Amino acid sequence: MKNELIDYKDFLQRISDEIHFFCKDFFPDEFVLAGQITLKFALLIFLIFIVAFLLKNGINLIFKFFFDKEKYPVMKSIYKAKVTNSVANILALGFGNYALFSIFYRHPKSFVFLERLIGILIVLVIANMAFRFIKVLQNYYLIQQDYYKIIAINSISQTVRIFGGFIFGVIAICVLFGISGTTVLGSLGAITAVIVLVFRDTILGFVTGIHVATSKNLKVGDWVAIPKYSIEGNIEDIDLLTTKIRNFDKTLSTIPTYDLLTTEIKNMQVMSETNTRRIKKSIVFNIKSFKFLNDEAFSELLKINLIHDYLVEKKKEIDAQKSTLKNADEIINGQQLTNIGTFRIYALNYLKNNHNIDQEGTIMVRQMEITPQGMPLEIYCFANDSNWVNFEQIQADIFDHLLVASKEFDLEIMQVNKI
């Protein structure tokens, strides 16, 4: 093996000598040195490219043949992220650094510059490989469809790219000028506050990405609403600095990622996943239209199927109570049926018999606090279709019916005009 290396060095030296004497014989004296260095440098670059090409194709062929399969998700991720290319480039540059002396042994003054140049290239390739390893994690969790971890990896990835770029930049400067890293970093100590200020959004975005991933509150594709910005739509992307949301009107909104920690965000994706959507809406009645039911009104309402059994049962309770009361003929004495109370039961039974309402969810018709405009009667339930268009149709049908049905109970709906 040692003899082979010696032969290899001799082979490169002979080629170098051929170039050396060729330039000396055929180039003008003033261009001989420049021609020799240029052609030898071209030879070095050519050899590095040839070695890199052979290594890339060899390694990638092995990965594609053996590991580009679903049962090897890690290897598949490495192959897709092209980490193998970076490995081939590092080996090729290592070969170039090894061949440097054999090619330029007649030009020792060029060694320092060329060694530093190759050193910088190695630093850049290693930096690129480090970034590609992060891409490996992204590809792996994408294969596993773990979207929360993808958010965390994205935040870590972009943070590493920024700070890693800074660190590798310092290393490259050290290699290029032959100075120690402590000297460069020591000079940066005086502007630490400025650096922290510059990277403020980056740090906040990184923390937010980790928080979102660990808390599993949000992910790409979720349907969200942000009241602060009057935004409602689906999350398209969460990166280190910005979050993109595609609104339902097809516009695209962008907010700072750190706002995901500090701003109220309603995640309504659960409605899509369960295919239910909440109805929470009120009808405002004029209090002056509220009254007890007399016998005539009772008889008319008894014809309504949804409240027939209720009225019969309540009538029995009221009659049993009145038999024990003095002045039972006075309508104010004892328990009585009212038009608003009966309508509330009607609305509740209407919802319970509506096939568009989720019967396993909360179904409620309740009185809200009285306002100067009247008394709101709130309908609270869940439609069993979360599609926006279908939901609005279901909600409209319910209120169309209840608004008109209230007239049968002699109730007056308030219409408030805003001035």
C-alpha positions in Angstrom: 0.0 0.0 0.0 2.8 2.3 0.9 4.5 1.6 -2.4 1.3 2.4 -4.3 1.1 5.8 -2.5 4.7 6.5 -3.5 4.0 5.5 -7.1 0.9 7.7 -7.1 2.9 10.7 -5.8 5.6 10.0 -8.5 2.9 9.9 -11.1 1.5 13.3 -10.1 5.0 14.8 -9.9 5.8 13.6 -13.4 2.6 15.2 -14.7 3.5 18.4 -12.8 7.0 18.3 -14.4 5.5 17.9 -17.9 3.4 21.0 -17.3 6.4 22.8 -15.8 8.7 22.2 -18.7 6.0 22.6 -21.3 5.4 26.2 -20.1 9.1 26.8 -19.9 9.6 25.8 -23.5 6.5 27.3 -25.2 5.5 30.4 -23.0 7.2 33.8 -23.0 9.5 34.3 -20.1 7.2 36.8 -18.4 4.3 34.3 -18.5 6.1 31.1 -17.6 5.4 31.2 -13.9 1.8 32.3 -14.2 1.2 29.7 -16.9 2.8 26.9 -14.7 0.7 27.8 -11.6 -2.5 28.2 -13.7 -2.2 24.9 -15.5 -1.2 23.0 -12.3 -4.1 24.6 -10.5 -6.5 23.5 -13.3 -5.0 20.0 -13.0 -5.7 20.0 -9.3 -9.3 21.2 -9.8 -9.8 18.6 -12.5 -8.6 15.8 -10.3 -10.8 16.9 -7.4 -13.9 17.0 -9.7 -13.1 13.6 -11.2 -12.7 12.0 -7.7 -15.9 13.8 -6.5 -17.8 12.6 -9.6 -16.7 9.0 -9.1 -17.4 9.0 -5.4 -20.8 10.6 -5.8 -22.0 8.2 -8.4 -20.6 5.2 -6.5 -22.1 6.1 -3.1 -25.4 7.2 -4.6 -25.7 4.0 -6.6 -25.2 1.9 -3.5 -27.8 4.0 -1.6 -30.3 3.9 -4.4 -30.0 0.2 -5.0 -30.0 -0.9 -1.3 -31.5 1.8 0.9 -34.0 3.8 -1.2 -36.9 1.8 0.2 -39.7 2.5 2.7 -38.2 0.0 5.2 -35.1 2.1 5.6 -36.6 5.6 6.4 -33.3 6.9 7.9 -31.2 5.8 4.9 -33.9 7.0 2.5 -33.9 10.4 4.2 -30.1 10.6 4.0 -30.2 9.8 0.3 -32.9 12.4 -0.4 -31.1 15.1 1.5 -27.9 14.4 -0.6 -25.7 14.0 2.4 -23.8 11.4 0.3 -22.8 14.2 -2.1 -21.3 16.2 0.8 -19.4 13.1 2.0 -18.0 12.6 -1.6 -17.0 16.3 -1.8 -15.1 16.1 1.5 -13.3 13.0 0.5 -12.4 14.7 -2.9 -11.1 17.8 -1.2 -9.1 15.6 1.2 -7.6 14.0 -1.9 -6.9 17.4 -3.3 -5.1 18.5 -0.1 -3.1 15.3 -0.3 -2.2 15.8 -3.9 -1.3 19.4 -3.4 2.4 18.9 -2.6 3.0 16.5 -5.5 1.6 18.9 -8.0 3.1 22.1 -6.6 6.3 20.8 -5.1 8.3 23.1 -7.4 6.3 26.2 -6.2 6.5 26.0 -2.4 5.4 29.6 -2.0 1.9 28.6 -3.4 1.4 26.0 -0.6 0.1 28.4 2.0 -2.5 30.1 -0.2 -3.7 26.8 -1.8 -3.9 25.0 1.6 -6.0 27.8 3.0 -8.2 27.8 -0.1 -8.8 24.1 0.2 -9.4 24.5 3.9 -12.1 27.1 3.2 -13.7 24.8 0.7 -13.7 22.0 3.3 -15.3 24.3 5.9 -18.0 25.2 3.4 -18.7 21.6 2.4 -18.9 20.5 6.1 -21.3 23.4 6.8 -23.4 22.3 3.8 -23.3 18.7 5.1 -24.4 19.9 8.6 -27.4 21.7 7.1 -28.2 18.7 5.0 -28.3 16.5 8.1 -31.1 18.8 9.4 -32.9 18.1 6.1 -32.5 14.4 6.9 -34.6 14.9 10.0 -37.2 16.9 8.1 -37.4 14.2 5.5 -37.6 11.4 8.1 -40.5 13.0 10.1 -42.2 13.9 6.8 -42.1 10.2 5.9 -43.5 9.4 9.4 -46.1 12.2 9.0 -45.2 13.7 12.4 -46.1 17.3 11.5 -45.6 18.7 15.0 -42.0 17.5 15.1 -41.6 19.0 11.6 -42.5 22.4 13.0 -39.8 22.0 15.7 -37.2 20.8 13.1 -38.0 23.7 10.8 -37.4 26.2 13.7 -34.2 24.4 14.7 -33.1 24.2 11.1 -33.5 27.9 10.4 -31.8 28.8 13.7 -28.9 26.5 13.0 -28.6 27.9 9.5 -28.3 31.5 10.8 -26.1 30.8 13.8 -24.2 28.0 12.0 -23.6 30.3 9.1 -22.1 32.8 11.5 -19.9 30.2 13.2 -18.7 28.7 10.0 -18.1 32.2 8.7 -15.8 32.8 11.7 -14.0 29.5 11.0 -13.6 30.4 7.3 -12.0 33.8 8.3 -9.7 32.0 10.7 -8.6 29.5 8.0 -8.2 32.2 5.3 -6.1 34.6 7.4 -4.4 32.0 9.6 -5.6 33.6 12.9 -7.1 31.9 16.0 -10.8 31.8 16.6 -10.5 33.3 20.0 -9.2 36.5 18.5 -12.2 36.9 16.2 -14.7 36.0 18.9 -13.0 38.2 21.4 -13.4 41.2 19.2 -17.1 40.4 18.9 -17.6 40.6 22.6 -17.9 44.3 22.5 -20.9 44.1 20.2 -22.8 41.3 21.9 -25.8 43.5 22.7 -26.0 44.5 19.0 -25.9 40.8 18.0 -28.7 39.9 20.5 -30.8 42.8 19.1 -30.3 41.7 15.5 -31.2 38.1 16.3 -34.1 39.0 18.6 -36.8 37.8 16.2 -34.7 34.7 15.4 -34.5 33.7 19.0 -38.2 34.4 19.6 -39.1 32.4 16.5 -37.0 29.5 17.7 -38.6 29.4 21.1 -42.1 29.7 19.5 -41.4 26.8 17.1 -40.3 24.5 20.0 -43.3 25.6 22.0 -45.8 24.9 19.2 -44.2 21.5 18.5 -44.2 20.4 22.1 -47.7 21.7 23.0 -49.1 20.4 19.7 -51.6 23.3 19.5 -50.9 24.2 15.9 -49.6 22.6 12.7 -49.5 23.3 9.0 -52.9 22.9 7.5 -54.9 23.8 10.6 -57.9 26.1 10.3 -57.3 29.0 12.6 -58.8 32.4 13.5 -56.7 35.3 14.8 -59.1 38.1 16.1 -56.3 40.6 16.6 -55.6 40.7 12.8 -59.1 39.7 11.7 -57.6 36.6 10.0 -59.4 33.3 9.4 -57.9 30.6 7.2 -55.5 27.6 7.0 -51.9 27.7 8.0 -49.7 27.2 4.9 -46.2 27.5 6.5 -44.6 28.1 9.9 -41.0 29.1 9.7 -38.5 30.8 12.0 -39.6 34.4 11.4 -43.0 34.3 9.7 -46.2 32.3 9.6 -48.3 32.3 6.4 -52.0 31.8 6.5 -54.3 31.4 3.5 -57.5 33.2 4.2 -60.8 31.9 3.0 -61.1 34.8 0.6 -57.9 33.4 -1.1 -55.7 36.2 0.2 -52.4 35.4 2.0 -51.6 36.8 5.4 -48.2 36.8 7.1 -47.7 37.3 10.8 -44.5 37.1 12.9 -44.1 33.6 14.2 -43.5 34.8 17.8 -47.1 36.1 17.7 -48.2 32.5 18.1 -47.1 32.7 21.7 -48.4 36.2 22.5 -51.7 36.5 20.5 -55.0 34.8 21.0 -55.4 32.1 18.3 -58.5 30.0 17.9 -57.7 26.6 16.4 -60.8 25.4 14.8 -59.3 22.4 13.1 -61.0 20.1 15.6 -64.3 21.1 13.9 -63.0 19.8 10.6 -61.6 16.6 12.2 -64.9 15.9 14.0 -67.0 17.3 11.1 -69.0 19.5 13.5 -69.2 23.3 13.8 -70.8 25.3 16.6 -73.9 27.4 16.2 -74.1 30.2 18.7 -76.6 32.8 17.7 -79.4 34.7 19.4 -82.9 36.0 18.6 -83.9 39.2 20.5 -87.5 39.4 21.7 -89.5 42.3 22.8 -90.2 41.8 26.5 -93.6 43.5 26.2 -94.8 40.5 24.1 -94.2 38.0 26.9 -97.4 36.8 28.5 -99.1 33.8 30.2 -100.9 31.3 28.1 -104.7 31.4 28.4 -106.9 28.5 27.5 -107.4 29.6 23.9 -103.7 30.0 23.3 -103.0 26.7 25.0 -105.5 24.9 22.8 -103.9 26.3 19.7 -100.3 25.4 20.7 -101.4 21.9 21.7 -101.8 21.2 18.0 -98.0 21.6 17.6 -96.5 18.1 17.6 -93.1 19.1 19.0 -94.6 20.5 22.2 -97.8 18.5 22.5 -96.5 16.0 25.1 -94.7 18.8 27.0 -97.9 20.9 27.2 -100.0 18.0 28.4 -97.5 17.1 31.1 -97.2 20.7 32.3 -101.0 21.1 32.3 -101.2 18.1 34.7 -98.6 19.7 37.0 -100.3 23.0 37.0 -103.8 21.6 37.6 -102.5 19.5 40.5 -100.8 22.5 42.1 -103.8 24.8 41.6 -106.1 22.3 43.4 -104.2 23.1 46.6 -104.1 26.9 46.2 -106.5 29.6 47.3 -107.7 32.0 44.5 -106.7 29.4 41.9 -108.7 31.2 39.3 -106.2 34.1 39.3 -103.7 33.3 36.6 -100.9 34.9 38.5 -101.2 32.4 41.3 -99.1 29.3 41.1 -97.1 27.9 38.2 -98.2 29.0 34.7 -97.1 28.5 31.1 -95.8 31.5 29.2 -95.4 32.0 25.5 -91.7 32.6 25.7 -91.1 29.6 27.9 -93.1 27.4 25.6 -91.3 28.7 22.6 -88.0 27.9 24.3 -89.0 24.3 24.7 -90.3 24.3 21.1 -86.9 25.5 19.8 -85.1 22.9 21.9 -87.2 20.1 20.6 -86.9 21.4 17.1 -83.1 21.2 17.4 -83.3 17.7 19.0 -85.3 16.5 16.0 -83.2 18.1 13.4 -81.0 15.6 11.5 -78.5 18.4 10.7 -77.6 18.8 14.4 -75.1 16.7 16.2 -77.2 15.0 18.8 -74.2 13.9 20.8 -73.0 17.4 21.3 -74.4 20.2 23.6 -77.9 21.3 22.6 -79.2 24.3 24.5 -81.7 27.1 24.2 -81.1 29.7 26.9 -82.1 33.2 28.0 -79.3 35.7 28.0 -79.0 38.9 30.0 -81.7 41.4 29.2 -80.5 44.4 27.3 -82.2 47.8 26.4 -83.0 46.2 23.0 -84.9 43.2 24.5 -84.2 39.7 25.8 -81.9 37.5 23.7 -82.8 33.8 23.4 -79.6 32.0 22.4 -79.4 28.9 20.2 -76.4 26.8 21.2 -75.7 23.6 19.4 -73.4 21.9 16.8 -74.0 21.4 13.1 -72.9 18.0 11.9 -71.2 19.4 8.8 -68.1 21.7 9.2 -68.0 22.7 5.5 -68.5 26.5 5.6 -71.1 26.6 2.8 -73.1 23.7 4.2 -72.8 25.1 7.8 -74.2 28.5 6.8 -77.1 26.8 5.0 -77.9 24.7 8.1 -77.8 27.7 10.4 -79.9 29.8 8.1 -82.6 27.1 7.8 -82.8 26.8 11.6 -83.2 30.5 12.1 -85.5 30.9 9.2 -87.8 28.4 10.8 -87.6 29.8 14.4 -88.0 33.4 13.4 -91.3 32.6 11.6 -92.4 30.0 14.2 -92.2 32.6 17.0 -95.2 34.4 15.5 -97.3 31.3 16.4 -96.5 32.0 20.0 -97.5 35.7 19.7 -93.9 36.8 20.3 -92.4 40.0 18.8 -88.9 40.0 17.5 -87.0 43.2 17.9 -85.4 45.0 15.0 -82.8 47.4 16.2 -81.7 50.1 13.7 -78.1 51.4 14.2 -77.8 55.2 13.8 
